[in-house]
Amino acid sequence: MRVAIIGSGPAGFYAAEALLKRTDATAHVDLFDRLPTPYGLVRGGVAPDHQKIKTVARVFAATAARPAFRFIGNVRLGRDLRVEDLRRHYDQIVYATGNEADRRLGIAGEGIARCTPATVFVGWYNGHPDYRKAQIDLSVERVAVIGNGNVAVDAARVLLRSGAELEKTDVAAHALEVLRASRVREVFILGRRGPAQAAFSPAELKELGRMGAADPVVDARELEGCAESTGKSEADQNLKLLRAYAARTPRKDAKKLHLRFLVSPVEILADAAGAVAGLRLEKNRLEVRPDGSVAARGTGEFELLEAGMVLPAIGYAAERIEGVPYDEKARVIANEGGRVVDAASRAVIANEYVVGWARSGPQGLIGEHKRASADVVKLMAADAAKLAPRALPGREAILALLRERGVQPVSFSDWEQLDQVETARGARRGAPRDKIVDVGAMLALLDQA
């Protein structure tokens, strides 16, 4: 079996690993990525001060060392290759393209100066080539982060870290320069639901109490009505931490991270220059639905929050790819349990699959995708048993096709050269790496090598 996987983030690598470990058939796997660098969100999404999480890349490197595996970077599906090309060269296709688009607030004022999606901010400080030239203005003292998930917490934490804390991480050099000069003193994380419904993990929340230059601030009144923590669920752990923060006295000269609940932004306010000046917030109440879930409902009571920057962090969505069915409502690749289907008829499209956030939307931590990707590979194995053998072009034909189209494919050994350069650059400032953030520079370096 020859399989193409599109996207080299965790879900793609876990699918490759499961395919290569199959004992019922031999699989040859080509893992494509539109960037010359592998690892997806591990490289471009995990916060720079979370180096332990990034060590999962060692597991992926072990997969890449298998003889039946090839990494083919710097190849974009829909531009350099078409779906028809993949169908001609491979028995099966797996889409692992993740969620690269941001979800919008849909309120007045969205998009004005200093209202920046968290996807852009995260990509900027992580050195993602798409966002290296983003204009991030940190000359303001207050920032509002909209959303109650781990991305919101990451963004807030990076904003409040000291330069000394950040320089020892792999934060992009251009971002480190701006963050060192930042005037931000207060960050507000705004959640539309209550403390018990917050989507951030207890580990992320606990970390906020250990920042060297900032303190978490919680108004005890916003915790009123929450049941006492009696169990070990994530909600119970979060409530216990929030109560502890509410009882703390913030340090006099520390920066502040305010955790707010039951508020929804209804308008982003502009100053005379047309940039963010604040937010109009509606206070919410919780309403229990018939199925037992909890929804936030506006009360008609409003407040104004002064802030010079807004970072919406309300989730990611899958990008549309030419030739790949797209579910407009869920904003993922149309699928049933991992099998790609026609978006309208829901008929299964033979030999095409999807894993990771492109399948499920932005949910689940990195480790959880190992099992989920393996489950999809089981479907692939069952379907492959029914396939009639067919002659495919030689395995090198796909590389020849790319070169004919003027594409410079990047191999895993090429990436290892880039990796060595980045780690050597990082060592000069005592950091794990100093990322190369320009694709052209990466390719030029490989040409020289």
N, C-alpha and C positions, 0 to 999 in steps of 0.2 A: 504494500500500500504506500502511495505517495500522498502526503498531506501538506497543504499550505495553511499556515496560521497567520492571520493578519493582525498584528499588534503584539508587541513584546513586553507588555506589562505582566504583572503577577498571574493573571488568569491565563494569558497566552503561554507563559512558561510552564505553568502547572499542567495545562493541557498537553504541551509537548512532552513533559515528563511522563504523564500517564500513557500517552501513545507509545513512547519508546520503551516503557516497561511491560508492554503487552507480551504475553507468552503465546497467544493463539495465532499471531501473525507478525511479520516483520514490517515495521513502519519506517519510512524515511520522511523526516519532517523539515520543511523550510519555514522558518519564522521570519516574517517580514515586518519592517517598521518604517514609517515615513521619515524618521530621524536617523542619523548615523549612530546614535547611541541607544542601547537597549534599556529595559527595566521600567519603562512607562512611569507611573506615579511614584514608584520607589525612588526614582531619580528626580522627577519633576513635580511631585506633589507632596511627599512626606516632608514635614518641616525640618529645616536644617539642624535644629537642636534636638532632633530625635534620631541620632545616629544608630542607636541599637536596632531600631526597626529596619534600617537600611542594610543591615548585615544579611538579610534574606537574599541579597544579591549573590552571596557566595553559593547558595543552593542553586540558583539559576545558572551560575557559571559552571557548576558541575554538570548540569543538564547539557549546557552548550558544548561540553568536552566530549560528548558521545559521538562516535563516528557517523551515526545516521542523522545527525542534526546539522543544520546550517542556519546561521543568522544572515539575513540579507537586508541590510539597512539602507536608508536613503532612497526608499521606494514608496511612493504614495499610490494607493489604490484609487482609481478614478482619474489619475493623471499619467503616471508612468506605466501602470498596468490596468487592464480592464477585467471585470469579472469573467468575461468570455475567455480571456487569456488563461486565467486560473483554471477554469473548467477544462480547458484543452490540455493543460500540463499536469493536473493533479486529479487523484481519485476523489478526494474529499477536501472541503474548504471549511476552515473555522475562523469566524470573525471574533476578534478579541480587541476591538478598537476602543473600548472604554467609553467614557463620557467626557467630551472635551468642550462642549458648549455650556454656557451658564443659563440658568433659569432667571427670568426677569420678574421684577416686582409688579410692573404694570401700574405704577402710580405717577402722578404729576411730578415733574422735576427730575425723573430718572434720566440719567445720561448727561446731566450738566457737569461742568468742570468739578473735579474732586469727588464725583460719584463714580466709583470704579468697582466693577464686579470682582468678587474675591478670587475668581478664576484667574483674572489678570494679575492681581496682587501676588497670589501664590506663585504663579508662573514667573513673575518678575523676580521675586527674591530667591527662587530656586534656580534661576539661570536657564529657563526654558527658552529656546531660540525664538519662539513665537512672540514672546513678551519682553525680550531684552531691551527694546526701545520704548517700553511703556513709560509715560510721564507720571511719576508718583510724587506728589507734592506733600511733603511732611512738614511744612512750615506752620501748620496749625497746631493748636494745643489739645483739641478734642476730636476724637474719631468715634463714629457710631458704626458698629458691626451688626448687621441684621441677620439673625439666624441663631439657632441654638444647637448646632452640631459641632463636630470636631474641627471642621474647616474654620468655623467662626472662632473657635478657641485658639487654633493655631495662629490665625492672622492676628488676633489680639495679643497673643503672647510674643510674637515676633516684633510687633510694634513697640512693646514695652521692655524688651530685653535691652541690656546695656551693650555698648559697643564691645566691651571686653568679653561679655558672654558670647556675642555673635561671631567675633573674629576667629574663635576656635572651632567654628562649625564650617560646613561647606556652603554657607550662604554665598550667593553670587557676589563677585567683587564690586560690581556697579551698585548693587543694592546695599552692601555693607557701607559704602561711602555715604549714601543718602541716609541710611538708618543711623549712622553715627552723628549726623548733623540734625537729626529729627528734633522738633520742638514739641512732639506729642507728650502730654503729661497725663491725659485721662482717656480711657477707652470704655465705651459702653457696649456690652453685648445685649442685644434686645431679642427676647423670645416672645412669640405670640401666644404660646400656651403657658402653663404653669410650671413650677420647679419640678414637679413629679413627672412631667412629660418631656423634659429636656432630652435632646438626642445625643448630647456629648457623653462620653464614657467617664466613669469614675476616675480612671487613671489620668485622663486629660484634665479633669476638674481638680484633682489632688495636686497636679503639677503647678497649678496657678498659685498655690500657697507657698511655693518654694522659689519664686523668682527673686533674684537678687536686688532688683531695682524697683519692684512694683508689688503692691498688695491687692488682693481681691477684696471687694466691698459689696456686702449684701445687706439690704434693708430687711430687718427682721419682720416688718409688717407684711412683706411680700411672701413670707413663708406661713403666715397665719392661715389656718384652714387645711394645711397639709397634715395628713395622718403621721403620727410618730413612726419613725423607722423601726420596724420590728424584724425584718428579714434581711436577706443578703442579695436581693435583686439589685440591679443597677440603679433603679429609681430610689430605693431605700439608701443605698450607699451615697448617691448624689445628695439626697436630702440631709443626711448626716453631715456631709462636708459643708453644705451651704449653711447649716445651722452653726457649725463651728466658725465659719467665716463671719457670719453675722455677729458672733460674740467677740470677735477680735477687735482690738483697737489698732487701726492702721498707723504705720510709722509716719511721723510728722513730715518728712521730706521725700517720702516714697511716691512714685507714680501710682495711679489708681486704676484698677480694672473693676468697673461696676457691672454686676450681673443683674439684669432687669428681666421681669417676667410679665406676662399678660398685657403686652402692648404690641400694637401693629402700626407700622408707618402708613400714613395715608397721603402724605405729600412731603416732597423734599423742597426745602425753602432755599432761595438764592439770595446772595448779597447784591450790592450795586454792580459788581463786576460780572455777575452771572454765575458765580461759583457757589458751592454749598455753604449755607450759613446755619442750617438747622433742619430739624425734622418735626413735622406735626404728627403726633402719635395719638391713636385711639386706645383707650383702656378697654380690656376685654374681660369677659367672664367665661367660665367653663360650662359647657353643656354636654350632658351625657346623651349619646345617640342610642337608638333602640338596640343596636348590636353591642352596646357596652363601651364603645370607643368614646373618646373625649374630644370635643371640638371647641375652638375658641370663637366666641361671638362678641361683636362690638357692642359697647354699652351706650355709645353716643356721647361719652365724656372724653374730652381731648386735653392734651398738654403739649407744650412746646419744649423741645430739647435742643439747646444750642450745640452745634458741632460744625467743624470746618471740613470734615470729610466723611463720606458714607461708603461702606464696603458691604454690599449685599452678598450674603453667603447662604442662599436658600436652596442650594442644590445644583447638581450638574445634569446635563442631558446629552444623549448621543447625537453626534453629527450625522446628517444624511450622507450616504455614499452612493454615487451613481451606480445603478444596477443592483442595489441591495434593498430589499423591502424594508420600509420604515413604518413604525407604529406611531402615528401622529399624536395619539392620546397619551400613551405611556412614554413617548420620546425615547424609544429604544429600537433596536433592530427587531422587526416583527418575528415572533417565534412562539412556539408551543413547547415548553419544557426544554429548550435548547436547540430544537430543530427549527430552522428558518422556514417561515411560511409566507405565502402571498398576503400582503397587507389587507386586501379586500376579501378574497374568498377564504382565507386561512388554510388553503391547500398547502401541504408540505412540499417544499422545494428539495428535490432529492440531493443528497450528498453535501448539503450546506448546513452549518451549525453556528451557534453563537455562545460565547462564554463571558463571564465577568459582568461588569456594569453595562456593557452593550446589550446584555441579555436581561438583566434584572433591574437596571437603574442603579443610582448611587447608594448602595447599601452593602453592609458587610465589611469587616476588616480584612486585611491582606490574607491572613492565614485561612480565613473561611473559604476563600476561592479555591483552595486545593481540592477539597472534597467536591465542591460544585463543578469544577472543571472535569474531575475524574468521572462524575456522574454522566456528563455529556459524552465523554469518551466511551463509556459503556454503550450509549445509544449508537455511537459511530460504529463500534465493533459489531453490534447486532445488525445494523444496516449493511455493513460491509460484507457480512456473510451471505447476503442475498445478491451481491453485485456480480454481474458477469465480467470476467476479465476483459480488459481492453488494452490496446497498445497505446502507450504514451510517448511523446517525444523524449529524447534522452534527457538525463537529469541536468546536464549543463545547458540545455536549450533555453531555459528561462533566463539564465545569465547572458547568453548571447543576444536574446531578444531585447533585454534591457540596454545592453551596450549599443545595439543598433539604433535604439531610440535616444541615445545620448545620455543615458543614466549611468552614474558611477556607483555601482553596488558596493556596499561596505560590509565586509565580513566580520566575524567575531574576533579574529586575530587583528584586524584593523582597529576594532574597538579597543582591544587590549593595548594597542599602541597609544591611542588617545587617553586611555585610563592612566597609563604610566606618566604621560605628560601632565595630566591634571593633578595627580597625587604629588608629583615633584613640585609643581607650582604651589600646591597647598602647603607643603612642608615649610615653605619659606615664611609663612605666617602662623605656623603651628596648627594648621587645619587639616582635616582628612583629605581635602582636595580643593582646588580652585578651578571651577568648571570653565571649559571653553563654551561660549554661549552663541557662537555664530557658526552656522552650518558651512558657509563658505570657508571659514578659517579651518574647520575640521578637515574638509576635503583637501584644502591646500597643504595642510600638514601631512596628510597621508600621501599626497603626490610627492612631496619632498622626501618622505621616508622611502 
